[in-house]
Amino acid sequence: MRLFAAVLPPQGAIHELASIVHELKGLPGAGGVRWTERPGWHFTLAFYGEVAEDVVPDLSERLSRAARHTEPFTLSLCGGGRFGGRALWVGASGDVGAMRLLADRTESAGRKAGVEMGEHRRYRPHLTLARGRGSADFRPYVTALDAFVGGAWTVGELCLVRSRLPRSGMAGEHPRYETVERWGLGADG
């Protein structure tokens, strides 16, 4: 199954983000990109790709430990950026150091469980809002996101999420996401 570790923003943060995304969709050229739908809004901490079912229990146990060893922390959605013309994202502020530590722990959990993780890169918290078809010009969207600052919220759990890619070939179909497991952060989680 195709899995990743994630932080899922609460409904209040999703509602604030939906307001700014609605504005972004009104900008010129917005119809030429693929917008991520609300169920797909998450911060990926570690992407595991296809994981054999017999590996999932070990991975889950290691993720549970990573969660217990990470205290809850505060984040806000804010600003934005782009990865070239491929992706538009909203960023995070607050205790980004704790988020990076949790990302490192979830990556380590995957490696120790035997998941092929690829090259390690410094974690940059981002939530993907849209993907370009070819090479989109996301500069106007990034400029519009510069002033966006959402309310603070407490990250209190780590999630293991399964993604199911579209198979129908129908235009506009999006991946489906299913939270497989959740672990509370901190010793009491």
FIKOLZA-1660 file (N, C-alpha, C; in steps of 0.1 Angstrom, whole numbers, plus 5000, padded with zeros to 4 digits):
% residues 189
   i   px   py   pz ch aa at
   1 5008 4988 5000  A  M  N
   1 5000 5000 5000  A  M CA
   1 5009 5012 5000  A  M  C
   2 5004 5023 4994  A  R  N
   2 5011 5036 4993  A  R CA
   2 5009 5044 5005  A  R  C
   3 5020 5047 5013  A  L  N
   3 5018 5053 5026  A  L CA
   3 5027 5065 5028  A  L  C
   4 5023 5074 5037  A  F  N
   4 5031 5085 5041  A  F CA
   4 5027 5089 5055  A  F  C
   5 5037 5095 5063  A  A  N
   5 5034 5100 5076  A  A CA
   5 5031 5115 5074  A  A  C
   6 5021 5120 5082  A  A  N
   6 5016 5134 5080  A  A CA
   6 5011 5140 5093  A  A  C
   7 5010 5153 5092  A  V  N
   7 5003 5162 5101  A  V CA
   7 4991 5167 5094  A  V  C
   8 4979 5165 5099  A  L  N
   8 4967 5170 5093  A  L CA
   8 4962 5182 5101  A  L  C
   9 4961 5194 5094  A  P  N
   9 4956 5206 5100  A  P CA
   9 4941 5204 5105  A  P  C
  10 4938 5210 5116  A  P  N
  10 4924 5209 5121  A  P CA
  10 4914 5217 5112  A  P  C
  11 4901 5215 5114  A  Q  N
  11 4891 5221 5105  A  Q CA
  11 4892 5236 5105  A  Q  C
  12 4895 5242 5116  A  G  N
  12 4896 5257 5116  A  G CA
  12 4906 5262 5107  A  G  C
  13 4918 5255 5107  A  A  N
  13 4929 5259 5098  A  A CA
  13 4925 5256 5083  A  A  C
  14 4918 5245 5081  A  I  N
  14 4914 5242 5067  A  I CA
  14 4904 5252 5062  A  I  C
  15 4895 5257 5071  A  H  N
  15 4885 5267 5067  A  H CA
  15 4892 5280 5063  A  H  C
  16 4902 5284 5071  A  E  N
  16 4909 5296 5068  A  E CA
  16 4917 5295 5054  A  E  C
  17 4923 5283 5052  A  L  N
  17 4930 5281 5040  A  L CA
  17 4920 5280 5028  A  L  C
  18 4908 5275 5030  A  A  N
  18 4899 5274 5019  A  A CA
  18 4895 5288 5014  A  A  C
  19 4894 5298 5024  A  S  N
  19 4891 5311 5020  A  S CA
  19 4902 5317 5011  A  S  C
  20 4914 5315 5014  A  I  N
  20 4925 5321 5006  A  I CA
  20 4926 5314 4992  A  I  C
  21 4924 5300 4993  A  V  N
  21 4924 5293 4980  A  V CA
  21 4913 5297 4971  A  V  C
  22 4901 5300 4976  A  H  N
  22 4890 5305 4968  A  H CA
  22 4894 5318 4961  A  H  C
  23 4901 5327 4968  A  E  N
  23 4907 5339 4962  A  E CA
  23 4917 5336 4951  A  E  C
  24 4926 5327 4954  A  L  N
  24 4936 5323 4944  A  L CA
  24 4930 5318 4931  A  L  C
  25 4919 5310 4933  A  K  N
  25 4912 5304 4921  A  K CA
  25 4906 5315 4912  A  K  C
  26 4905 5327 4917  A  G  N
  26 4899 5338 4909  A  G CA
  26 4910 5346 4902  A  G  C
  27 4923 5342 4904  A  L  N
  27 4933 5349 4896  A  L CA
  27 4934 5344 4882  A  L  C
  28 4939 5353 4873  A  P  N
  28 4941 5348 4859  A  P CA
  28 4950 5336 4858  A  P  C
  29 4945 5326 4850  A  G  N
  29 4953 5314 4847  A  G CA
  29 4950 5303 4857  A  G  C
  30 4941 5305 4867  A  A  N
  30 4939 5295 4878  A  A CA
  30 4933 5283 4872  A  A  C
  31 4926 5284 4861  A  G  N
  31 4920 5272 4855  A  G CA
  31 4930 5263 4848  A  G  C
  32 4942 5268 4847  A  G  N
  32 4952 5260 4840  A  G CA
  32 4961 5251 4849  A  G  C
  33 4957 5251 4862  A  V  N
  33 4965 5243 4872  A  V CA
  33 4955 5233 4878  A  V  C
  34 4961 5222 4884  A  R  N
  34 4953 5212 4891  A  R CA
  34 4953 5216 4906  A  R  C
  35 4942 5220 4911  A  W  N
  35 4941 5224 4925  A  W CA
  35 4939 5212 4934  A  W  C
  36 4946 5211 4945  A  T  N
  36 4944 5200 4955  A  T CA
  36 4931 5203 4962  A  T  C
  37 4923 5193 4964  A  E  N
  37 4910 5194 4971  A  E CA
  37 4913 5193 4986  A  E  C
  38 4903 5198 4994  A  R  N
  38 4905 5199 5009  A  R CA
  38 4909 5185 5015  A  R  C
  39 4903 5174 5011  A  P  N
  39 4908 5161 5017  A  P CA
  39 4922 5158 5015  A  P  C
  40 4929 5165 5006  A  G  N
  40 4943 5163 5003  A  G CA
  40 4952 5173 5010  A  G  C
  41 4947 5181 5018  A  W  N
  41 4955 5191 5025  A  W CA
  41 4962 5186 5037  A  W  C
  42 4974 5184 5036  A  H  N
  42 4982 5178 5047  A  H CA
  42 4997 5182 5046  A  H  C
  43 5004 5181 5057  A  F  N
  43 5019 5182 5057  A  F CA
  43 5025 5168 5057  A  F  C
  44 5031 5165 5046  A  T  N
  44 5038 5152 5045  A  T CA
  44 5051 5153 5053  A  T  C
  45 5053 5144 5062  A  L  N
  45 5065 5144 5070  A  L CA
  45 5075 5134 5064  A  L  C
  46 5071 5123 5060  A  A  N
  46 5079 5113 5053  A  A CA
  46 5071 5105 5043  A  A  C
  47 5075 5104 5031  A  F  N
  47 5068 5096 5021  A  F CA
  47 5075 5082 5020  A  F  C
  48 5066 5072 5022  A  Y  N
  48 5072 5058 5021  A  Y CA
  48 5069 5051 5008  A  Y  C
  49 5060 5056 5000  A  G  N
  49 5057 5049 4988  A  G CA
  49 5050 5036 4990  A  G  C
  50 5052 5026 4981  A  E  N
  50 5046 5013 4983  A  E CA
  50 5053 5006 4994  A  E  C
  51 5045 5002 5004  A  V  N
  51 5050 4995 5015  A  V CA
  51 5043 4981 5016  A  V  C
  52 5051 4970 5017  A  A  N
  52 5045 4957 5018  A  A CA
  52 5037 4956 5031  A  A  C
  53 5026 4949 5031  A  E  N
  53 5017 4948 5043  A  E CA
  53 5024 4942 5055  A  E  C
  54 5034 4933 5053  A  D  N
  54 5041 4927 5064  A  D CA
  54 5051 4937 5071  A  D  C
  55 5053 4948 5064  A  V  N
  55 5062 4958 5070  A  V CA
  55 5055 4968 5078  A  V  C
  56 5042 4970 5076  A  V  N
  56 5033 4980 5082  A  V CA
  56 5033 4979 5097  A  V  C
  57 5032 4967 5104  A  P  N
  57 5032 4967 5118  A  P CA
  57 5045 4972 5124  A  P  C
  58 5057 4969 5119  A  D  N
  58 5069 4974 5124  A  D CA
  58 5070 4989 5122  A  D  C
  59 5066 4994 5110  A  L  N
  59 5066 5008 5107  A  L CA
  59 5057 5015 5117  A  L  C
  60 5045 5010 5119  A  S  N
  60 5035 5016 5129  A  S CA
  60 5041 5017 5143  A  S  C
  61 5048 5006 5147  A  E  N
  61 5054 5007 5161  A  E CA
  61 5064 5017 5162  A  E  C
  62 5072 5019 5152  A  R  N
  62 5083 5029 5152  A  R CA
  62 5077 5043 5151  A  R  C
  63 5066 5045 5144  A  L  N
  63 5059 5058 5143  A  L CA
  63 5053 5061 5156  A  L  C
  64 5048 5051 5163  A  S  N
  64 5042 5053 5176  A  S CA
  64 5052 5058 5186  A  S  C
  65 5064 5052 5185  A  R  N
  65 5076 5057 5194  A  R CA
  65 5079 5072 5190  A  R  C
  66 5080 5074 5177  A  A  N
  66 5083 5088 5173  A  A CA
  66 5073 5098 5178  A  A  C
  67 5061 5094 5178  A  A  N
  67 5050 5103 5183  A  A CA
  67 5052 5105 5199  A  A  C
  68 5054 5094 5206  A  R  N
  68 5056 5095 5220  A  R CA
  68 5068 5104 5224  A  R  C
  69 5078 5104 5216  A  H  N
  69 5090 5112 5219  A  H CA
  69 5090 5126 5214  A  H  C
  70 5079 5130 5208  A  T  N
  70 5077 5144 5203  A  T CA
  70 5065 5151 5211  A  T  C
  71 5068 5162 5218  A  E  N
  71 5058 5169 5225  A  E CA
  71 5049 5177 5215  A  E  C
  72 5036 5179 5218  A  P  N
  72 5028 5187 5210  A  P CA
  72 5034 5201 5208  A  P  C
  73 5032 5207 5196  A  F  N
  73 5038 5219 5193  A  F CA
  73 5028 5228 5185  A  F  C
  74 5031 5241 5184  A  T  N
  74 5021 5250 5178  A  T CA
  74 5026 5254 5164  A  T  C
  75 5016 5254 5155  A  L  N
  75 5019 5258 5141  A  L CA
  75 5008 5268 5136  A  L  C
  76 5011 5275 5126  A  S  N
  76 5001 5283 5118  A  S CA
  76 5004 5281 5103  A  S  C
  77 4994 5282 5095  A  L  N
  77 4996 5282 5081  A  L CA
  77 4999 5296 5077  A  L  C
  78 5009 5298 5069  A  C  N
  78 5012 5312 5065  A  C CA
  78 5021 5312 5052  A  C  C
  79 5020 5323 5045  A  G  N
  79 5028 5325 5033  A  G CA
  79 5026 5314 5023  A  G  C
  80 5036 5314 5014  A  G  N
  80 5035 5303 5004  A  G CA
  80 5048 5304 4995  A  G  C
  81 5048 5295 4986  A  G  N
  81 5060 5294 4977  A  G CA
  81 5056 5284 4966  A  G  C
  82 5067 5282 4958  A  R  N
  82 5065 5273 4947  A  R CA
  82 5077 5264 4945  A  R  C
  83 5076 5253 4939  A  F  N
  83 5087 5245 4935  A  F CA
  83 5086 5246 4919  A  F  C
  84 5094 5256 4914  A  G  N
  84 5094 5259 4900  A  G CA
  84 5080 5261 4895  A  G  C
  85 5076 5255 4884  A  G  N
  85 5063 5256 4879  A  G CA
  85 5055 5243 4881  A  G  C
  86 5061 5235 4890  A  R  N
  86 5054 5222 4893  A  R CA
  86 5044 5222 4905  A  R  C
  87 5047 5230 4915  A  A  N
  87 5038 5230 4927  A  A CA
  87 5037 5243 4934  A  A  C
  88 5025 5247 4938  A  L  N
  88 5023 5258 4947  A  L CA
  88 5019 5253 4961  A  L  C
  89 5025 5260 4971  A  W  N
  89 5023 5255 4984  A  W CA
  89 5021 5266 4994  A  W  C
  90 5015 5263 5005  A  V  N
  90 5014 5272 5017  A  V CA
  90 5023 5267 5027  A  V  C
  91 5030 5276 5035  A  G  N
  91 5040 5272 5044  A  G CA
  91 5034 5272 5059  A  G  C
  92 5043 5271 5068  A  A  N
  92 5040 5270 5082  A  A CA
  92 5049 5279 5090  A  A  C
  93 5044 5285 5101  A  S  N
  93 5052 5292 5110  A  S CA
  93 5049 5287 5124  A  S  C
  94 5056 5290 5134  A  G  N
  94 5054 5285 5147  A  G CA
  94 5067 5277 5151  A  G  C
  95 5064 5266 5157  A  D  N
  95 5075 5257 5161  A  D CA
  95 5079 5248 5150  A  D  C
  96 5085 5254 5140  A  V  N
  96 5089 5246 5128  A  V CA
  96 5100 5236 5131  A  V  C
  97 5108 5240 5141  A  G  N
  97 5119 5231 5146  A  G CA
  97 5113 5218 5151  A  G  C
  98 5102 5218 5158  A  A  N
  98 5096 5206 5163  A  A CA
  98 5090 5198 5151  A  A  C
  99 5085 5205 5142  A  M  N
  99 5080 5198 5130  A  M CA
  99 5091 5191 5122  A  M  C
 100 5103 5198 5121  A  R  N
 100 5114 5192 5114  A  R CA
 100 5119 5179 5122  A  R  C
 101 5119 5180 5135  A  L  N
 101 5123 5169 5143  A  L CA
 101 5114 5157 5141  A  L  C
 102 5101 5160 5141  A  L  N
 102 5091 5149 5139  A  L CA
 102 5093 5143 5125  A  L  C
 103 5095 5152 5115  A  A  N
 103 5098 5147 5101  A  A CA
 103 5110 5138 5101  A  A  C
 104 5121 5142 5108  A  D  N
 104 5133 5133 5109  A  D CA
 104 5130 5120 5115  A  D  C
 105 5122 5120 5126  A  R  N
 105 5119 5108 5133  A  R CA
 105 5110 5099 5125  A  R  C
 106 5101 5104 5117  A  T  N
 106 5093 5096 5108  A  T CA
 106 5101 5090 5097  A  T  C
 107 5110 5098 5092  A  E  N
 107 5119 5092 5081  A  E CA
 107 5127 5081 5087  A  E  C
 108 5133 5083 5099  A  S  N
 108 5141 5073 5105  A  S CA
 108 5133 5061 5108  A  S  C
 109 5120 5062 5112  A  A  N
 109 5112 5051 5115  A  A CA
 109 5110 5042 5102  A  A  C
 110 5108 5049 5091  A  G  N
 110 5107 5042 5078  A  G CA
 110 5120 5034 5074  A  G  C
 111 5131 5041 5076  A  R  N
 111 5144 5034 5073  A  R CA
 111 5146 5022 5082  A  R  C
 112 5144 5024 5095  A  K  N
 112 5146 5013 5104  A  K CA
 112 5136 5001 5102  A  K  C
 113 5124 5004 5096  A  A  N
 113 5115 4994 5093  A  A CA
 113 5118 4987 5080  A  A  C
 114 5128 4992 5073  A  G  N
 114 5132 4986 5060  A  G CA
 114 5125 4992 5048  A  G  C
 115 5119 5004 5049  A  V  N
 115 5113 5011 5038  A  V CA
 115 5124 5018 5030  A  V  C
 116 5125 5017 5017  A  E  N
 116 5134 5024 5009  A  E CA
 116 5130 5038 5008  A  E  C
 117 5139 5047 5014  A  M  N
 117 5135 5061 5016  A  M CA
 117 5142 5070 5006  A  M  C
 118 5152 5066 4999  A  G  N
 118 5159 5075 4990  A  G CA
 118 5168 5085 4998  A  G  C
 119 5171 5095 4991  A  E  N
 119 5181 5106 4996  A  E CA
 119 5174 5114 5007  A  E  C
 120 5181 5116 5018  A  H  N
 120 5176 5125 5029  A  H CA
 120 5178 5140 5024  A  H  C
 121 5167 5148 5026  A  R  N
 121 5168 5162 5024  A  R CA
 121 5162 5169 5036  A  R  C
 122 5167 5181 5038  A  R  N
 122 5163 5189 5050  A  R CA
 122 5148 5192 5048  A  R  C
 123 5140 5189 5058  A  Y  N
 123 5125 5191 5057  A  Y CA
 123 5121 5205 5056  A  Y  C
 124 5112 5208 5047  A  R  N
 124 5106 5221 5045  A  R CA
 124 5091 5220 5046  A  R  C
 125 5085 5224 5058  A  P  N
 125 5071 5222 5059  A  P CA
 125 5063 5229 5048  A  P  C
 126 5055 5222 5041  A  H  N
 126 5046 5228 5031  A  H CA
 126 5034 5219 5028  A  H  C
 127 5024 5226 5025  A  L  N
 127 5011 5219 5022  A  L CA
 127 5008 5223 5007  A  L  C
 128 5007 5213 4998  A  T  N
 128 5005 5215 4984  A  T CA
 128 4991 5220 4981  A  T  C
 129 4990 5231 4974  A  L  N
 129 4977 5237 4970  A  L CA
 129 4974 5234 4956  A  L  C
 130 4984 5233 4947  A  A  N
 130 4981 5231 4933  A  A CA
 130 4994 5226 4926  A  A  C
 131 4991 5219 4915  A  R  N
 131 5002 5214 4907  A  R CA
 131 5001 5219 4893  A  R  C
 132 5013 5222 4887  A  G  N
 132 5013 5228 4874  A  G CA
 132 5012 5217 4863  A  G  C
 133 5006 5221 4852  A  R  N
 133 5006 5212 4840  A  R CA
 133 5017 5218 4831  A  R  C
 134 5027 5210 4830  A  G  N
 134 5039 5216 4823  A  G CA
 134 5047 5224 4833  A  G  C
 135 5048 5237 4830  A  S  N
 135 5055 5247 4838  A  S CA
 135 5046 5259 4840  A  S  C
 136 5038 5259 4851  A  A  N
 136 5029 5270 4854  A  A CA
 136 5036 5281 4860  A  A  C
 137 5031 5293 4858  A  D  N
 137 5037 5305 4865  A  D CA
 137 5029 5308 4878  A  D  C
 138 5035 5303 4889  A  F  N
 138 5029 5305 4902  A  F CA
 138 5032 5318 4909  A  F  C
 139 5040 5326 4903  A  R  N
 139 5045 5339 4910  A  R CA
 139 5033 5347 4915  A  R  C
 140 5022 5350 4907  A  P  N
 140 5011 5358 4912  A  P CA
 140 5005 5351 4924  A  P  C
 141 5004 5338 4925  A  Y  N
 141 4998 5331 4936  A  Y CA
 141 5007 5332 4948  A  Y  C
 142 5020 5331 4946  A  V  N
 142 5029 5333 4958  A  V CA
 142 5028 5347 4963  A  V  C
 143 5027 5357 4955  A  T  N
 143 5026 5371 4959  A  T CA
 143 5013 5372 4967  A  T  C
 144 5002 5366 4962  A  A  N
 144 4989 5367 4969  A  A CA
 144 4990 5360 4983  A  A  C
 145 4998 5350 4984  A  L  N
 145 4999 5342 4997  A  L CA
 145 5008 5349 5007  A  L  C
 146 5016 5359 5002  A  D  N
 146 5026 5365 5011  A  D CA
 146 5020 5371 5024  A  D  C
 147 5008 5376 5023  A  A  N
 147 5001 5382 5035  A  A CA
 147 4993 5373 5043  A  A  C
 148 4991 5360 5038  A  F  N
 148 4983 5351 5045  A  F CA
 148 4989 5345 5058  A  F  C
 149 4982 5347 5069  A  V  N
 149 4986 5341 5082  A  V CA
 149 4974 5336 5088  A  V  C
 150 4974 5323 5090  A  G  N
 150 4962 5316 5097  A  G CA
 150 4964 5317 5112  A  G  C
 151 4954 5313 5119  A  G  N
 151 4954 5312 5133  A  G CA
 151 4963 5300 5138  A  G  C
 152 4969 5302 5150  A  A  N
 152 4977 5292 5156  A  A CA
 152 4969 5280 5161  A  A  C
 153 4974 5268 5159  A  W  N
 153 4968 5256 5164  A  W CA
 153 4979 5246 5169  A  W  C
 154 4975 5237 5178  A  T  N
 154 4984 5228 5184  A  T CA
 154 4984 5215 5176  A  T  C
 155 4996 5210 5171  A  V  N
 155 4998 5197 5165  A  V CA
 155 4998 5187 5176  A  V  C
 156 4988 5179 5177  A  G  N
 156 4988 5169 5188  A  G CA
 156 4988 5155 5184  A  G  C
 157 4989 5152 5170  A  E  N
 157 4990 5138 5166  A  E CA
 157 4998 5137 5153  A  E  C
 158 5003 5125 5152  A  L  N
 158 5010 5120 5140  A  L CA
 158 5000 5110 5133  A  L  C
 159 4999 5111 5120  A  C  N
 159 4991 5102 5112  A  C CA
 159 4998 5094 5102  A  C  C
 160 4994 5081 5100  A  L  N
 160 4999 5073 5089  A  L CA
 160 4988 5073 5079  A  L  C
 161 4990 5078 5067  A  V  N
 161 4980 5080 5057  A  V CA
 161 4983 5071 5045  A  V  C
 162 4972 5065 5039  A  R  N
 162 4973 5057 5027  A  R CA
 162 4967 5066 5016  A  R  C
 163 4974 5066 5005  A  S  N
 163 4969 5074 4993  A  S CA
 163 4966 5064 4982  A  S  C
 164 4955 5066 4976  A  R  N
 164 4950 5058 4965  A  R CA
 164 4950 5067 4952  A  R  C
 165 4959 5064 4943  A  L  N
 165 4960 5072 4931  A  L CA
 165 4948 5070 4922  A  L  C
 166 4944 5080 4914  A  P  N
 166 4933 5078 4905  A  P CA
 166 4936 5067 4894  A  P  C
 167 4927 5059 4891  A  R  N
 167 4929 5049 4881  A  R CA
 167 4920 5050 4869  A  R  C
 168 4909 5058 4871  A  S  N
 168 4899 5058 4860  A  S CA
 168 4904 5065 4847  A  S  C
 169 4913 5074 4849  A  G  N
 169 4918 5082 4838  A  G CA
 169 4909 5094 4835  A  G  C
 170 4899 5096 4843  A  M  N
 170 4889 5107 4841  A  M CA
 170 4896 5120 4845  A  M  C
 171 4894 5130 4837  A  A  N
 171 4899 5144 4840  A  A CA
 171 4894 5149 4853  A  A  C
 172 4902 5155 4862  A  G  N
 172 4898 5161 4874  A  G CA
 172 4897 5151 4886  A  G  C
 173 4900 5138 4884  A  E  N
 173 4899 5129 4895  A  E CA
 173 4912 5131 4903  A  E  C
 174 4910 5130 4917  A  H  N
 174 4921 5133 4926  A  H CA
 174 4924 5120 4934  A  H  C
 175 4936 5120 4940  A  P  N
 175 4939 5108 4949  A  P CA
 175 4930 5109 4960  A  P  C
 176 4927 5097 4966  A  R  N
 176 4919 5096 4978  A  R CA
 176 4928 5092 4990  A  R  C
 177 4926 5098 5001  A  Y  N
 177 4934 5097 5013  A  Y CA
 177 4926 5090 5024  A  Y  C
 178 4933 5081 5031  A  E  N
 178 4926 5074 5042  A  E CA
 178 4936 5073 5054  A  E  C
 179 4933 5079 5065  A  T  N
 179 4941 5078 5077  A  T CA
 179 4941 5064 5082  A  T  C
 180 4952 5057 5082  A  V  N
 180 4953 5043 5086  A  V CA
 180 4954 5042 5102  A  V  C
 181 4963 5051 5107  A  E  N
 181 4965 5051 5122  A  E CA
 181 4968 5065 5126  A  E  C
 182 4966 5068 5139  A  R  N
 182 4969 5081 5145  A  R CA
 182 4975 5078 5159  A  R  C
 183 4985 5086 5162  A  W  N
 183 4992 5085 5175  A  W CA
 183 4992 5099 5181  A  W  C
 184 4989 5101 5194  A  G  N
 184 4990 5113 5201  A  G CA
 184 5004 5116 5203  A  G  C
 185 5008 5129 5203  A  L  N
 185 5022 5133 5205  A  L CA
 185 5024 5134 5220  A  L  C
 186 5036 5132 5224  A  G  N
 186 5040 5133 5238  A  G CA
 186 5039 5120 5246  A  G  C
 187 5044 5120 5258  A  A  N
 187 5044 5108 5266  A  A CA
 187 5030 5104 5270  A  A  C
 188 5020 5113 5270  A  D  N
 188 5007 5109 5274  A  D CA
 188 4998 5106 5261  A  D  C
 189 5005 5107 5249  A  G  N
 189 4997 5105 5237  A  G CA
 189 4994 5091 5235  A  G  C
% end
